Amino acid sequence: MKIVMIGSGYVGLVSGVCFADFGHEVVCVDKNPAKMEILARGEVPIYEPGLQDVLTRNLQAGRLTFSTDLAAAVGGADVVFIAVGTPARRGDGHADITYVMDAAGEIGKALTKYTVVVTKSTVPVGTNRKVLAVLRKNTSIDVDVVSNPEFLREGAAIDDFMRPDRVIMGVESARAKAVMRKVYHPLIQCGIPIVFTNSESAEMVKYAANAFLATKITFINEIARLCEHTGADIAAVSRGMGLDGRITEKFLHAGPGYGGSCFPKDTAALVRIGQDNAVPMQIIETVIKVNDEIKHRMIDKVVGLCGGSVAGKTIVVLGVTFKPNTDDMREAPSLTLVPALAAGGADVRIVDPQGRKEGAVLLGDAAWYEDPYAAADGADAVVILTEWDMFCALDLARLVAGMRRARMADLRNIYNPKTCFAAGFEAYVAVGCAPLARGNPVGAPV
């Protein structure tokens, strides 16, 4: 099939190359000529494990091309995906669907035959019917609109696309349903569940799923805070909860709060959808508030670790992207923590294998290092903020040897405090247990 992907950002690019890997002929369209030139050369402008290999393979096979000419690409297409951005609108948190509607208008003018237009962008409930209205306003050619939300995790997007838990499609006609079955035929053959529903339900699934996961993260962080005041160990609590088949262990890891491109934007948008329909999303409103408080509590943890003030102290922050295996800095906890430490008078040093490209602009005058041991030389504290693999198996004794004061804020609960003290750390703080000091590790996990 001939597929056109409008928008070559994270979702559009990953989806486009994966559809090409299914054997379809795919044209990725974007208005940014510089980006298209980079991609046409076989280079990937974002960091996503596995994406480079899939892109190269399909470029060489001739199934994948890149263009800035939307009209030429859409003419003769069987399916056109809209995968443009829907950022939070300034001032009210609504998802801004301007780019979606603009794309729909251009697509409508370019159609030459029956085409299925698929919205992959995350959009408020009811948007797909608006897209259909815009298309029909701009063409007399028969067209169907399908809602097909994405569920790609940054850092695992290729695997998520090729082996998804499910595929959701809001389809209003038998003809469009048949076309979409052809698009996703390889997954159907593999037995992946395909959920066909109406457009509104498909749109709501995306928001409801992300809001639930954000709630789960925030819930365990609330419990972690209570653990810190009661002597309970959040690691044991999370494991005990997660073994319940109704709950499962996923998204039950205490930490510095959620960030990224989806959860903050989608929870805010869901709150606005509720307000527009006079159905307050009270749980989600609380999740957003608590998550923001959690990020600020991390500041207090680091300041407390340093004796109540970070002024004049050198602090090493390990990891600033919102999660490992991505270069995405959007809504990352580091954007709250690092500026606060700098404002408190700390000399901040950062180590992150992919975060510097965006972080150098967003995080001010912090110094960037490639090596955590070099960064820790003469430091007063080390803060683990993102659980990159390179930070999960550190030689702790080597780290301690170069530090002026050996103190650790393990905000991802990677290390056992007893192991840290054995390596020479004098103080340790994590999420979900009381601050500990060498010689008095009361309550330390076994």
RAWO-V348590 format. One record per residue. N is the residue number from 1. RES is the residue in three letters. NEAR is the number of other ideal C-beta (glycine too) atoms within 12 Angstrom. D_FIRST is the distance of its C-alpha to the first C-alpha in Angstrom with 1 decimal. Layout:
N|RES|NEAR|D_FIRST / N|RES|NEAR|D_FIRST
This chain:
1|MET|30|0.0 / 2|LYS|29|3.8 / 3|ILE|45|6.2 / 4|VAL|49|9.9 / 5|MET|48|12.7 / 6|ILE|47|16.0 / 7|GLY|39|18.8 / 8|SER|44|19.2 / 9|GLY|37|22.1 / 10|TYR|38|22.4 / 11|VAL|40|19.8 / 12|GLY|44|17.2 / 13|LEU|45|17.6 / 14|VAL|43|17.7 / 15|SER|47|14.7 / 16|GLY|47|12.7 / 17|VAL|43|13.9 / 18|CYS|44|13.5 / 19|PHE|41|9.8 / 20|ALA|35|9.7 / 21|ASP|31|12.2 / 22|PHE|30|10.1 / 23|GLY|23|8.2 / 24|HIS|33|5.1 / 25|GLU|27|6.0 / 26|VAL|44|8.3 / 27|VAL|42|11.2 / 28|CYS|45|14.1 / 29|VAL|41|16.6 / 30|ASP|34|20.2 / 31|LYS|24|23.5 / 32|ASN|21|25.4 / 33|PRO|16|25.4 / 34|ALA|16|27.4 / 35|LYS|25|24.9 / 36|MET|28|22.0 / 37|GLU|17|24.4 / 38|ILE|20|25.2 / 39|LEU|37|21.6 / 40|ALA|23|20.8 / 41|ARG|16|23.8 / 42|GLY|22|22.5 / 43|GLU|19|24.9 / 44|VAL|29|24.4 / 45|PRO|26|26.6 / 46|ILE|32|26.9 / 47|TYR|29|28.3 / 48|GLU|34|26.1 / 49|PRO|25|26.7 / 50|GLY|24|24.0 / 51|LEU|39|21.7 / 52|GLN|23|23.0 / 53|ASP|18|22.2 / 54|VAL|33|18.5 / 55|LEU|36|18.1 / 56|THR|21|20.0 / 57|ARG|21|18.2 / 58|ASN|32|14.8 / 59|LEU|26|16.5 / 60|GLN|14|18.2 / 61|ALA|19|15.2 / 62|GLY|13|13.7 / 63|ARG|27|10.5 / 64|LEU|35|12.2 / 65|THR|31|14.1 / 66|PHE|38|16.5 / 67|SER|30|17.8 / 68|THR|23|20.4 / 69|ASP|21|19.3 / 70|LEU|33|17.5 / 71|ALA|24|17.8 / 72|ALA|17|16.3 / 73|ALA|36|13.3 / 74|VAL|40|12.7 / 75|GLY|25|13.3 / 76|GLY|22|10.4 / 77|ALA|37|8.1 / 78|ASP|33|6.4 / 79|VAL|46|7.9 / 80|VAL|53|10.8 / 81|PHE|50|12.9 / 82|ILE|51|16.6 / 83|ALA|40|18.2 / 84|VAL|38|21.5 / 85|GLY|32|24.9 / 86|THR|38|27.1 / 87|PRO|27|30.4 / 88|ALA|29|33.6 / 89|ARG|19|35.3 / 90|ARG|10|38.7 / 91|GLY|9|41.6 / 92|ASP|15|40.2 / 93|GLY|27|37.4 / 94|HIS|26|34.8 / 95|ALA|39|31.2 / 96|ASP|27|30.7 / 97|ILE|31|27.6 / 98|THR|22|28.4 / 99|TYR|30|25.4 / 100|VAL|39|23.1 / 101|MET|31|24.6 / 102|ASP|25|24.7 / 103|ALA|42|21.0 / 104|ALA|42|20.5 / 105|GLY|28|22.9 / 106|GLU|33|21.2 / 107|ILE|44|17.7 / 108|GLY|32|19.4 / 109|LYS|23|21.1 / 110|ALA|30|18.0 / 111|LEU|33|15.8 / 112|THR|23|15.5 / 113|LYS|19|13.9 / 114|TYR|23|13.3 / 115|THR|36|11.4 / 116|VAL|45|11.7 / 117|VAL|51|13.6 / 118|VAL|52|14.3 / 119|THR|52|17.6 / 120|LYS|51|17.7 / 121|SER|46|21.1 / 122|THR|49|24.1 / 123|VAL|46|25.6 / 124|PRO|41|28.7 / 125|VAL|33|28.7 / 126|GLY|26|28.0 / 127|THR|40|25.9 / 128|ASN|44|22.7 / 129|ARG|27|24.7 / 130|LYS|27|26.0 / 131|VAL|45|22.6 / 132|LEU|34|21.8 / 133|ALA|20|25.2 / 134|VAL|29|24.6 / 135|LEU|38|21.3 / 136|ARG|23|23.1 / 137|LYS|17|26.0 / 138|ASN|25|24.0 / 139|THR|27|22.0 / 140|SER|14|22.7 / 141|ILE|23|19.1 / 142|ASP|20|18.0 / 143|VAL|38|16.4 / 144|ASP|35|16.3 / 145|VAL|44|17.0 / 146|VAL|43|16.5 / 147|SER|47|18.7 / 148|ASN|48|17.3 / 149|PRO|43|20.1 / 150|GLU|44|20.1 / 151|PHE|34|22.8 / 152|LEU|36|22.8 / 153|ARG|33|26.3 / 154|GLU|36|27.2 / 155|GLY|30|28.2 / 156|ALA|23|26.0 / 157|ALA|37|22.6 / 158|ILE|30|20.6 / 159|ASP|22|22.1 / 160|ASP|28|21.8 / 161|PHE|37|18.0 / 162|MET|25|17.7 / 163|ARG|20|20.5 / 164|PRO|30|21.0 / 165|ASP|21|23.9 / 166|ARG|25|21.6 / 167|VAL|38|18.7 / 168|ILE|36|19.9 / 169|MET|42|18.1 / 170|GLY|38|20.1 / 171|VAL|34|18.6 / 172|GLU|27|20.6 / 173|SER|22|19.0 / 174|ALA|13|17.9 / 175|ARG|19|15.0 / 176|ALA|32|13.6 / 177|LYS|25|14.6 / 178|ALA|23|12.5 / 179|VAL|32|9.3 / 180|MET|37|10.5 / 181|ARG|24|11.4 / 182|LYS|24|8.0 / 183|VAL|39|7.3 / 184|TYR|38|10.7 / 185|HIS|20|11.0 / 186|PRO|25|12.8 / 187|LEU|27|15.2 / 188|ILE|22|15.9 / 189|GLN|13|16.7 / 190|CYS|15|19.1 / 191|GLY|13|20.9 / 192|ILE|21|20.2 / 193|PRO|16|21.6 / 194|ILE|26|19.2 / 195|VAL|25|21.5 / 196|PHE|28|20.5 / 197|THR|25|23.1 / 198|ASN|24|23.9 / 199|SER|36|23.1 / 200|GLU|24|26.7 / 201|SER|23|26.7 / 202|ALA|40|23.6 / 203|GLU|41|25.0 / 204|MET|34|28.3 / 205|VAL|32|27.1 / 206|LYS|45|26.2 / 207|TYR|39|29.6 / 208|ALA|29|31.5 / 209|ALA|29|30.2 / 210|ASN|35|31.0 / 211|ALA|36|34.3 / 212|PHE|26|35.3 / 213|LEU|30|34.6 / 214|ALA|42|36.5 / 215|THR|31|39.3 / 216|LYS|30|39.5 / 217|ILE|38|39.9 / 218|THR|37|42.5 / 219|PHE|30|44.3 / 220|ILE|39|44.9 / 221|ASN|39|46.1 / 222|GLU|29|48.6 / 223|ILE|30|49.8 / 224|ALA|40|50.1 / 225|ARG|29|52.4 / 226|LEU|21|54.6 / 227|CYS|28|54.7 / 228|GLU|28|56.2 / 229|HIS|16|59.1 / 230|THR|16|59.7 / 231|GLY|18|59.6 / 232|ALA|23|56.5 / 233|ASP|30|53.9 / 234|ILE|36|50.3 / 235|ALA|34|48.9 / 236|ALA|24|50.7 / 237|VAL|34|49.9 / 238|SER|34|46.1 / 239|ARG|21|46.1 / 240|GLY|18|48.2 / 241|MET|26|45.9 / 242|GLY|21|42.7 / 243|LEU|14|43.9 / 244|ASP|13|43.8 / 245|GLY|8|40.6 / 246|ARG|8|40.4 / 247|ILE|19|40.3 / 248|THR|15|38.9 / 249|GLU|19|39.6 / 250|LYS|16|36.5 / 251|PHE|27|37.3 / 252|LEU|32|41.0 / 253|HIS|33|42.0 / 254|ALA|42|44.6 / 255|GLY|42|44.2 / 256|PRO|48|44.4 / 257|GLY|44|41.9 / 258|TYR|39|38.2 / 259|GLY|37|36.5 / 260|GLY|35|33.2 / 261|SER|34|30.5 / 262|CYS|41|29.9 / 263|PHE|40|33.0 / 264|PRO|36|35.4 / 265|LYS|35|33.1 / 266|ASP|45|31.8 / 267|THR|44|35.2 / 268|ALA|39|36.7 / 269|ALA|41|34.0 / 270|LEU|43|34.6 / 271|VAL|33|38.3 / 272|ARG|29|37.7 / 273|ILE|33|35.6 / 274|GLY|26|38.5 / 275|GLN|20|41.0 / 276|ASP|19|39.1 / 277|ASN|16|39.3 / 278|ALA|8|42.9 / 279|VAL|17|41.8 / 280|PRO|16|43.0 / 281|MET|30|41.1 / 282|GLN|15|44.3 / 283|ILE|23|43.1 / 284|ILE|34|40.4 / 285|GLU|25|42.9 / 286|THR|21|45.2 / 287|VAL|35|42.5 / 288|ILE|34|41.9 / 289|LYS|21|45.6 / 290|VAL|28|46.3 / 291|ASN|38|43.6 / 292|ASP|28|45.1 / 293|GLU|21|48.5 / 294|ILE|36|47.3 / 295|LYS|36|46.3 / 296|HIS|22|49.7 / 297|ARG|32|51.5 / 298|MET|42|50.1 / 299|ILE|36|52.2 / 300|ASP|28|55.3 / 301|LYS|41|54.6 / 302|VAL|47|54.6 / 303|VAL|31|57.6 / 304|GLY|23|59.5 / 305|LEU|36|58.8 / 306|CYS|35|60.3 / 307|GLY|19|63.5 / 308|GLY|12|62.7 / 309|SER|18|61.9 / 310|VAL|35|59.4 / 311|ALA|18|61.5 / 312|GLY|16|62.1 / 313|LYS|31|60.0 / 314|THR|33|57.2 / 315|ILE|46|54.2 / 316|VAL|47|51.2 / 317|VAL|52|47.9 / 318|LEU|45|45.5 / 319|GLY|47|41.9 / 320|VAL|51|41.0 / 321|THR|42|37.2 / 322|PHE|43|36.5 / 323|LYS|40|35.4 / 324|PRO|34|35.0 / 325|ASN|31|32.0 / 326|THR|37|31.1 / 327|ASP|36|32.6 / 328|ASP|38|32.3 / 329|MET|35|35.7 / 330|ARG|31|34.9 / 331|GLU|32|37.6 / 332|ALA|42|38.8 / 333|PRO|46|42.3 / 334|SER|45|43.4 / 335|LEU|37|43.2 / 336|THR|34|46.0 / 337|LEU|43|48.0 / 338|VAL|44|48.2 / 339|PRO|25|49.4 / 340|ALA|29|52.0 / 341|LEU|43|53.3 / 342|ALA|29|53.6 / 343|ALA|18|55.3 / 344|GLY|23|57.7 / 345|GLY|18|58.9 / 346|ALA|35|56.9 / 347|ASP|28|55.8 / 348|VAL|39|52.1 / 349|ARG|38|50.4 / 350|ILE|46|46.7 / 351|VAL|39|44.7 / 352|ASP|45|40.9 / 353|PRO|28|38.5 / 354|GLN|33|35.8 / 355|GLY|39|37.6 / 356|ARG|25|39.6 / 357|LYS|21|37.0 / 358|GLU|25|37.0 / 359|GLY|35|40.2 / 360|ALA|19|42.5 / 361|VAL|15|42.0 / 362|LEU|27|42.1 / 363|LEU|33|45.0 / 364|GLY|22|47.6 / 365|ASP|19|50.2 / 366|ALA|33|49.4 / 367|ALA|27|49.7 / 368|TRP|29|46.7 / 369|TYR|26|47.2 / 370|GLU|17|45.1 / 371|ASP|23|47.4 / 372|PRO|35|48.7 / 373|TYR|27|52.0 / 374|ALA|19|52.7 / 375|ALA|34|51.8 / 376|ALA|39|54.2 / 377|ASP|22|57.1 / 378|GLY|22|59.8 / 379|ALA|38|57.7 / 380|ASP|36|59.1 / 381|ALA|44|56.1 / 382|VAL|51|52.6 / 383|VAL|50|49.9 / 384|ILE|46|46.8 / 385|LEU|50|44.2 / 386|THR|43|40.8 / 387|GLU|31|40.5 / 388|TRP|31|38.9 / 389|ASP|17|39.5 / 390|MET|24|42.0 / 391|PHE|36|44.2 / 392|CYS|19|44.2 / 393|ALA|15|46.4 / 394|LEU|32|48.8 / 395|ASP|18|52.1 / 396|LEU|33|54.1 / 397|ALA|19|57.5 / 398|ARG|20|56.3 / 399|LEU|34|54.9 / 400|VAL|31|58.3 / 401|ALA|18|60.3 / 402|GLY|26|59.2 / 403|MET|33|59.4 / 404|ARG|22|62.4 / 405|ARG|27|62.0 / 406|ALA|31|59.7 / 407|ARG|41|58.0 / 408|MET|50|54.5 / 409|ALA|46|52.4 / 410|ASP|44|49.7 / 411|LEU|44|47.4 / 412|ARG|32|44.8 / 413|ASN|37|47.4 / 414|ILE|36|46.4 / 415|TYR|34|50.0 / 416|ASN|24|52.9 / 417|PRO|38|55.8 / 418|LYS|21|58.2 / 419|THR|27|56.3 / 420|CYS|35|56.4 / 421|PHE|27|60.1 / 422|ALA|19|60.7 / 423|ALA|25|59.0 / 424|GLY|23|61.4 / 425|PHE|38|59.8 / 426|GLU|28|62.4 / 427|ALA|34|60.3 / 428|TYR|46|56.9 / 429|VAL|37|55.0 / 430|ALA|41|51.8 / 431|VAL|45|50.0 / 432|GLY|41|51.6 / 433|CYS|36|54.9 / 434|ALA|30|58.1 / 435|PRO|32|58.7 / 436|LEU|33|60.5 / 437|ALA|24|63.0 / 438|ARG|25|64.1 / 439|GLY|15|67.1 / 440|ASN|15|66.2 / 441|PRO|26|62.6 / 442|VAL|18|63.3 / 443|GLY|26|60.4 / 444|ALA|29|58.3 / 445|PRO|30|55.6 / 446|VAL|11|56.7
